[in-house]
Amino acid sequence: MATAKQQLGTRGENLVVKLCGCPRCKRSKTLRRLPTNFRCADVICDFCGYLAQVKTVTHSKPLEPPRFVLGAAWATQRERMQAGIYFPLFLVLVASDKLFSIYYLSADLQRPEMFIARKPLSAAARRAGWQGFMYDLADADGIVRLHVQGIPAT
């Protein structure tokens, strides 16, 4: 049985697949979810092979991206950054069942300073020593809102 966080992540991936076109080839309805636990990517374009990461968070203000978003495994991210490889990011902000937004940050606008290593898990933790990271979006120039659902026009 999936946890609440896993269900939220799956919901975000499904929203991106349903509502977003491929940023590379510009085709609609070509993004597909990758298998769970595929490293560093969640969706792929079945036409051009474009890969992207999807992060979904509960956020009360879907028109304002949060400053910090939890990432995944730091060791893998650090290795890829050292090789100059960054994955584009779709950020899904969910306020309620009917209120959400989708943002996008392309790989070429990401900088190493945006990735902050977290403390490794303690020796008592189930995955002792594992270390994650956080995205710091405070200076994320170029993050764009692609979709808003359920928010009245102002």
N, C-alpha and C positions, 0 to 999 in steps of 0.2 A: 504494500500500500504506500503510495507516495505521500510525503510530508506536505504540510501547508506551503512551505517555501518551494518545494519541487513543483507543486501544482501551480503556484504563482509563476514560476519560471516557464512552465509549459504553456500557460496562458499567454505570456508575453511573446513567446516564440510563435504561437499560433496567430496572434494578432499581426505580427510582422509579416508572416507568410501570406495572410489574407489581405492585408491592407497596403503593403509596400511593394513597389516595383524594384527590380534589380538596379542598383546605382551604376553598375558598369554598362550593361547592354540596354538598359532602359525598358526592357520588356516587363509587362505585368504578368502576374500569376506564374512566375517561373521560380520563385524562392521556395525551397523545401527545407523541412527540419532535418537535421542530421541525427544519428542515433545518440541517445543519452550517453554522457561521459565522453563524447568525441572531444579531443583536446583542443581548447582555445577557439573553437568555432561551433556555432549552433545552427546556422542556416547556410545553404548553398543554392546557387542559381543552377537549375538543371539545363540551362541553355549554354551559359558561358563559363561556368565553374567558379564564379565569384563566391568567396567565403566571408562570413561576418559573424561577430559575436553578438549575442543578445543578452542584456541585463535587464531584469524586471524588478522594480521595487514598489512597495506601497509608499505613496507620497501624497500628502493632503493637498498640495498645490501643484497640480499637473501642468500649469503654465510656467512654472519656475523649476528648472532642473536642480536637484540637490547638489551641494558642493562635493560630497563624498558618496561613492557607490562601491560596494564590496566587489572585488574582482575574484579571481580563482587562485590557482597555485602560483606562488611567487617564483619558484625555481624555473618553471617552464616559461613564464613571462619574461624573466630576466634573461634567460638564454636567447629567446627570440629577439629581445631588444638589442642584445649584444651583436646579433647577426643582422640587425637593421630591419627586422620583420615586425610589423604591427598589423593587427586585424581591425577592420572597421567596426564601429560599435553602434548598434541600435539600442537605445535606452527607452524602455517602456515604463511610464509612471502611472500607477494605478491608484486612484482615489476611492473608487467603488466599482460595483459590477458594471455600471453604465458610464462611468466617468474616468477617462484615461487619455494619455497622450503618448506619442512616439517621437523620439528625437534621434538624430543620426550624427555621428562624428566620423569622418573619413580617416583612413589610416595615415594619409600624408599630412594631416593636421595634428597628429599626436606627437607628444614630446616625452622624453624620459622622465622629466620632472612631474608629469601627470600620474606616475605610478609610484605609490608609496608602499613599501614593505610593511607588513604587520608583524607583531611579535609572534615567534613560533609558539605552537600549542604546548602547554605544560606537560611534564612527564606523566601526570595523572590522566591526561586526556586520552580518549580512545585512539586518536591519530597523533600521538605524542610526536612533537618536533615538526609537524606539518606547518608550513608558513604560507599565508595568503597575502594578498595585496589589496589596496584600495585605489580607485581612480579618483584623482583630485580634479574636479571639473571647474574650479574657480576661474581659471584662465584658459578655458577651452574655447579658444577663438574658432569659429566656424561650426559650432554645434548648431544644427538647424532642426526646427520642429517640422515633422512631416505630416503629422496627423493629430487631430484633437477630436474626441468623441464625448458628447454629453455636456459640453461647456457652452452656456449661452453667449452669444456675441455681445461685446461691450461697446 
